[in-house]
């Protein structure tokens, strides 16, 4: 069954949706995106994703799409038209198409942004088997550009990182710069030592995760100790447990790093509890 997608003001069957070959997201990776999870037909952390989208656009001096103020209605309409129960909605904004290729930005008064949204159905999204077994990760050098806080569509190296992990028989990779873990290929990274949750502080070096913000807030409300600082790869390997957070994975335990088992090799109590809290509380505030 064909999905209904959204392209520049129109709801279309996916096989009828078109974007110009001159669109700057295609030619220059000149675009930003957000992924909002849907559970039980409701949007999770939508306001946070919208705020980050607005920030990403501003950081790149990119014009808001004309439908920016209607994005909640568009998301809800896509949920309705696609009978989406559990899954995600992908949103992408690019600087648009000037009808040819040029390094220079087109005049925003003449070239409007391209806005695309589509759904991805993921039945049982909150019941991932990996949440029960944990994931195994490898470490790779972080060679991305310096503005990782902007959620751009420049995802080649994270994709390569996931493929490196797959080739090594693992699930994902953590990126390391100057000996310190920055983040995962599509998630924020955490370790737990003596009950304390440790995760890298916010800066241009990592994406300011919407799920990260919610999880840390819930952790503090549950009287868990949180320390936001850089941690080394060696420190991670000696941790009692680890986990990652993202909009689509929520909270996912890490049980192995570069072949080193964390704790007893099973999802730890902190990660398990945080996943439970996050899902419960996020569903209460879902819209």
Secondary structure, DSSP 8 states (H G I E B T S, - for coil): ---EEEETTEEEEGGG----TTBHHHHH--EEEEEEEEETTEESSHHHHHHHHHHHHHHTT----TTGGGHHHHHHHHHHHTT-SSEEEEEEEE--B-SS--SS---TTTS--EEEEEEEE-TTGGG-HHHHH-EEEEEEE--S-S-TTS-BS--HHHHHHHHHHHHTT-SEEEEEETTEEEEESSSEEEEEETTEEEE---STTS---HHHHHHHHHHHHTT--EEES--BHHHHHTSSEEEEEETTTEEEEEEEETTEE-TTSS--HHHHHHHHHHHHHHHHH--
